[in-house]
Amino acid sequence: MEFDHNIYDTIRANIRRYRKEKGMTSAQLAEAVGLSHDFIRQIQSEKAGYNFSVETFYKISVALGVSMDRLAQPQKGE
């Protein structure tokens, strides 16, 4: 097992992936977790800094129905 030195990028990509698989928009995800649409878009943006808490990460995982470890797991080929 190795450290993922791009963990935030992995999480961002997985949030986008699972959100789209679930058929949710960023606005719907924002509403489900009680955050602003702009903040959710920022979390998913590769241009944004590392700006989300463990609590936010947890809420997003619950809203998407995906475990936190799956959101943090690099996808094959990445």
Stockholm file with secondary structure:
# STOCKHOLM 1.0

chainA/1-78         MEFDHNIYDTIRANIRRYRKEKGMTSAQLAEAVGLSHDFIRQIQSEKAGYNFSVETFYKISVALGVSMDRLAQPQKGE
#=GR chainA/1-78 SS CCCCTTHHHHHHHHHHHHHHHTTCCHHHHHHHHTCCHHHHHHHHCTTSCSCCCHHHHHHHHHHHTCCHHHHTSCCTTC
#=GC SS_cons        CCCCTTHHHHHHHHHHHHHHHTTCCHHHHHHHHTCCHHHHHHHHCTTSCSCCCHHHHHHHHHHHTCCHHHHTSCCTTC
//
